[in-house]
Amino acid sequence: MTTLTTTRYTATSVRVLRQLRSDRRTVAMIVVVPSALMALLYFVYQNWPTMPGQPSLFDRIGISMLGILPFVVMFLITAIAMQRERSSGTLERLMTTPLSKLDLLGGYGTAFSVAAIVQATVACVVSFGLLGLDSVGSPAWIVLVAVVDATLGVALGLLCSAFAQTEFQAVQFMPVIVLPQLFLCGLLVPRGQLPDWLEWISNVLPLSYAVDALQQVSDQGATAQMWRDLVIVAVFAVVALGLGAATLRRRTP
């Protein structure tokens, strides 16, 4: 059974949200860690000289990190949480019920996306309200891009968990899936200055478009290019979720 059933999908979402709420360490990881890392970044660049009329280094780097940090954190938490369901036998028991793969992954995706909304909102409030982060566009657009980016992390985490047999294997996907995107997304070097073959690779990585969208908001506000990049990131997330449903094993090896 591969169709999505509203009642079962909703029940799965509620169950996962209740599990998240009762896990204080995971809640702290989701809500506190990105904001704490943004504060650390602020103090790292606090004394960095700024040219007159130019944005500070914290403003330039911080905007991108508001999308990157939720992506990384949600990828890690989702991959581990899904693998924990498998290793505990919960997943196998659920898959013997009429619950479809799409119900299961859709419920997980929705629950963790709700957590991602909270995470992105708190990180942006701290960054703009307490740390003085500045951008031309409204912080609300930054929150929107950060939420979509975190949702992408959720979808990729669910997809990678389908290929892992242990929590350790789930974590091992991080340097394979996440780190190359960090190197090529334009955070370290503008993508236009990369060697041609690396620029081509960066053009097919979703995090590149998330960072581009954030830079558009930071420099110009909500532009047509921002919406195009945001749609591309959302499509990547939907495709990853669909692949996760297609590759999810019913039984634990």
Secondary structure as a PSIPRED ss2 file (coil, helix, strand):
# PSIPRED VFORMAT (PSIPRED V4.0)

   1 M C   1.000  0.000  0.000
   2 T C   1.000  0.000  0.000
   3 T C   1.000  0.000  0.000
   4 L C   1.000  0.000  0.000
   5 T C   1.000  0.000  0.000
   6 T H   0.000  1.000  0.000
   7 T H   0.000  1.000  0.000
   8 R H   0.000  1.000  0.000
   9 Y H   0.000  1.000  0.000
  10 T H   0.000  1.000  0.000
  11 A H   0.000  1.000  0.000
  12 T H   0.000  1.000  0.000
  13 S H   0.000  1.000  0.000
  14 V H   0.000  1.000  0.000
  15 R H   0.000  1.000  0.000
  16 V H   0.000  1.000  0.000
  17 L H   0.000  1.000  0.000
  18 R H   0.000  1.000  0.000
  19 Q H   0.000  1.000  0.000
  20 L H   0.000  1.000  0.000
  21 R H   0.000  1.000  0.000
  22 S H   0.000  1.000  0.000
  23 D C   1.000  0.000  0.000
  24 R H   0.000  1.000  0.000
  25 R H   0.000  1.000  0.000
  26 T H   0.000  1.000  0.000
  27 V H   0.000  1.000  0.000
  28 A H   0.000  1.000  0.000
  29 M H   0.000  1.000  0.000
  30 I H   0.000  1.000  0.000
  31 V H   0.000  1.000  0.000
  32 V H   0.000  1.000  0.000
  33 V H   0.000  1.000  0.000
  34 P H   0.000  1.000  0.000
  35 S H   0.000  1.000  0.000
  36 A H   0.000  1.000  0.000
  37 L H   0.000  1.000  0.000
  38 M H   0.000  1.000  0.000
  39 A H   0.000  1.000  0.000
  40 L H   0.000  1.000  0.000
  41 L H   0.000  1.000  0.000
  42 Y H   0.000  1.000  0.000
  43 F H   0.000  1.000  0.000
  44 V H   0.000  1.000  0.000
  45 Y C   1.000  0.000  0.000
  46 Q C   1.000  0.000  0.000
  47 N C   1.000  0.000  0.000
  48 W C   1.000  0.000  0.000
  49 P C   1.000  0.000  0.000
  50 T C   1.000  0.000  0.000
  51 M C   1.000  0.000  0.000
  52 P C   1.000  0.000  0.000
  53 G C   1.000  0.000  0.000
  54 Q C   1.000  0.000  0.000
  55 P C   1.000  0.000  0.000
  56 S C   1.000  0.000  0.000
  57 L H   0.000  1.000  0.000
  58 F H   0.000  1.000  0.000
  59 D H   0.000  1.000  0.000
  60 R H   0.000  1.000  0.000
  61 I H   0.000  1.000  0.000
  62 G H   0.000  1.000  0.000
  63 I H   0.000  1.000  0.000
  64 S H   0.000  1.000  0.000
  65 M H   0.000  1.000  0.000
  66 L H   0.000  1.000  0.000
  67 G H   0.000  1.000  0.000
  68 I H   0.000  1.000  0.000
  69 L H   0.000  1.000  0.000
  70 P H   0.000  1.000  0.000
  71 F H   0.000  1.000  0.000
  72 V H   0.000  1.000  0.000
  73 V H   0.000  1.000  0.000
  74 M H   0.000  1.000  0.000
  75 F H   0.000  1.000  0.000
  76 L H   0.000  1.000  0.000
  77 I H   0.000  1.000  0.000
  78 T H   0.000  1.000  0.000
  79 A H   0.000  1.000  0.000
  80 I H   0.000  1.000  0.000
  81 A H   0.000  1.000  0.000
  82 M H   0.000  1.000  0.000
  83 Q H   0.000  1.000  0.000
  84 R H   0.000  1.000  0.000
  85 E H   0.000  1.000  0.000
  86 R H   0.000  1.000  0.000
  87 S H   0.000  1.000  0.000
  88 S C   1.000  0.000  0.000
  89 G C   1.000  0.000  0.000
  90 T H   0.000  1.000  0.000
  91 L H   0.000  1.000  0.000
  92 E H   0.000  1.000  0.000
  93 R H   0.000  1.000  0.000
  94 L H   0.000  1.000  0.000
  95 M C   1.000  0.000  0.000
  96 T C   1.000  0.000  0.000
  97 T C   1.000  0.000  0.000
  98 P C   1.000  0.000  0.000
  99 L C   1.000  0.000  0.000
 100 S C   1.000  0.000  0.000
 101 K H   0.000  1.000  0.000
 102 L H   0.000  1.000  0.000
 103 D H   0.000  1.000  0.000
 104 L H   0.000  1.000  0.000
 105 L H   0.000  1.000  0.000
 106 G H   0.000  1.000  0.000
 107 G H   0.000  1.000  0.000
 108 Y H   0.000  1.000  0.000
 109 G H   0.000  1.000  0.000
 110 T H   0.000  1.000  0.000
 111 A H   0.000  1.000  0.000
 112 F H   0.000  1.000  0.000
 113 S H   0.000  1.000  0.000
 114 V H   0.000  1.000  0.000
 115 A H   0.000  1.000  0.000
 116 A H   0.000  1.000  0.000
 117 I H   0.000  1.000  0.000
 118 V H   0.000  1.000  0.000
 119 Q H   0.000  1.000  0.000
 120 A H   0.000  1.000  0.000
 121 T H   0.000  1.000  0.000
 122 V H   0.000  1.000  0.000
 123 A H   0.000  1.000  0.000
 124 C H   0.000  1.000  0.000
 125 V H   0.000  1.000  0.000
 126 V H   0.000  1.000  0.000
 127 S H   0.000  1.000  0.000
 128 F H   0.000  1.000  0.000
 129 G H   0.000  1.000  0.000
 130 L H   0.000  1.000  0.000
 131 L C   1.000  0.000  0.000
 132 G C   1.000  0.000  0.000
 133 L C   1.000  0.000  0.000
 134 D C   1.000  0.000  0.000
 135 S C   1.000  0.000  0.000
 136 V C   1.000  0.000  0.000
 137 G C   1.000  0.000  0.000
 138 S C   1.000  0.000  0.000
 139 P H   0.000  1.000  0.000
 140 A H   0.000  1.000  0.000
 141 W H   0.000  1.000  0.000
 142 I H   0.000  1.000  0.000
 143 V H   0.000  1.000  0.000
 144 L H   0.000  1.000  0.000
 145 V H   0.000  1.000  0.000
 146 A H   0.000  1.000  0.000
 147 V H   0.000  1.000  0.000
 148 V H   0.000  1.000  0.000
 149 D H   0.000  1.000  0.000
 150 A H   0.000  1.000  0.000
 151 T H   0.000  1.000  0.000
 152 L H   0.000  1.000  0.000
 153 G H   0.000  1.000  0.000
 154 V H   0.000  1.000  0.000
 155 A H   0.000  1.000  0.000
 156 L H   0.000  1.000  0.000
 157 G H   0.000  1.000  0.000
 158 L H   0.000  1.000  0.000
 159 L H   0.000  1.000  0.000
 160 C H   0.000  1.000  0.000
 161 S H   0.000  1.000  0.000
 162 A C   1.000  0.000  0.000
 163 F C   1.000  0.000  0.000
 164 A C   1.000  0.000  0.000
 165 Q C   1.000  0.000  0.000
 166 T C   1.000  0.000  0.000
 167 E H   0.000  1.000  0.000
 168 F H   0.000  1.000  0.000
 169 Q H   0.000  1.000  0.000
 170 A H   0.000  1.000  0.000
 171 V H   0.000  1.000  0.000
 172 Q H   0.000  1.000  0.000
 173 F H   0.000  1.000  0.000
 174 M H   0.000  1.000  0.000
 175 P H   0.000  1.000  0.000
 176 V H   0.000  1.000  0.000
 177 I H   0.000  1.000  0.000
 178 V C   1.000  0.000  0.000
 179 L H   0.000  1.000  0.000
 180 P H   0.000  1.000  0.000
 181 Q H   0.000  1.000  0.000
 182 L H   0.000  1.000  0.000
 183 F H   0.000  1.000  0.000
 184 L H   0.000  1.000  0.000
 185 C C   1.000  0.000  0.000
 186 G C   1.000  0.000  0.000
 187 L C   1.000  0.000  0.000
 188 L C   1.000  0.000  0.000
 189 V C   1.000  0.000  0.000
 190 P C   1.000  0.000  0.000
 191 R H   0.000  1.000  0.000
 192 G H   0.000  1.000  0.000
 193 Q H   0.000  1.000  0.000
 194 L C   1.000  0.000  0.000
 195 P C   1.000  0.000  0.000
 196 D H   0.000  1.000  0.000
 197 W H   0.000  1.000  0.000
 198 L H   0.000  1.000  0.000
 199 E H   0.000  1.000  0.000
 200 W H   0.000  1.000  0.000
 201 I H   0.000  1.000  0.000
 202 S H   0.000  1.000  0.000
 203 N C   1.000  0.000  0.000
 204 V C   1.000  0.000  0.000
 205 L C   1.000  0.000  0.000
 206 P H   0.000  1.000  0.000
 207 L H   0.000  1.000  0.000
 208 S H   0.000  1.000  0.000
 209 Y H   0.000  1.000  0.000
 210 A H   0.000  1.000  0.000
 211 V H   0.000  1.000  0.000
 212 D H   0.000  1.000  0.000
 213 A H   0.000  1.000  0.000
 214 L H   0.000  1.000  0.000
 215 Q H   0.000  1.000  0.000
 216 Q H   0.000  1.000  0.000
 217 V H   0.000  1.000  0.000
 218 S H   0.000  1.000  0.000
 219 D H   0.000  1.000  0.000
 220 Q C   1.000  0.000  0.000
 221 G C   1.000  0.000  0.000
 222 A C   1.000  0.000  0.000
 223 T C   1.000  0.000  0.000
 224 A H   0.000  1.000  0.000
 225 Q H   0.000  1.000  0.000
 226 M H   0.000  1.000  0.000
 227 W H   0.000  1.000  0.000
 228 R H   0.000  1.000  0.000
 229 D H   0.000  1.000  0.000
 230 L H   0.000  1.000  0.000
 231 V H   0.000  1.000  0.000
 232 I H   0.000  1.000  0.000
 233 V H   0.000  1.000  0.000
 234 A H   0.000  1.000  0.000
 235 V H   0.000  1.000  0.000
 236 F H   0.000  1.000  0.000
 237 A H   0.000  1.000  0.000
 238 V H   0.000  1.000  0.000
 239 V H   0.000  1.000  0.000
 240 A H   0.000  1.000  0.000
 241 L H   0.000  1.000  0.000
 242 G H   0.000  1.000  0.000
 243 L H   0.000  1.000  0.000
 244 G H   0.000  1.000  0.000
 245 A H   0.000  1.000  0.000
 246 A H   0.000  1.000  0.000
 247 T H   0.000  1.000  0.000
 248 L C   1.000  0.000  0.000
 249 R C   1.000  0.000  0.000
 250 R C   1.000  0.000  0.000
 251 R C   1.000  0.000  0.000
 252 T C   1.000  0.000  0.000
 253 P C   1.000  0.000  0.000
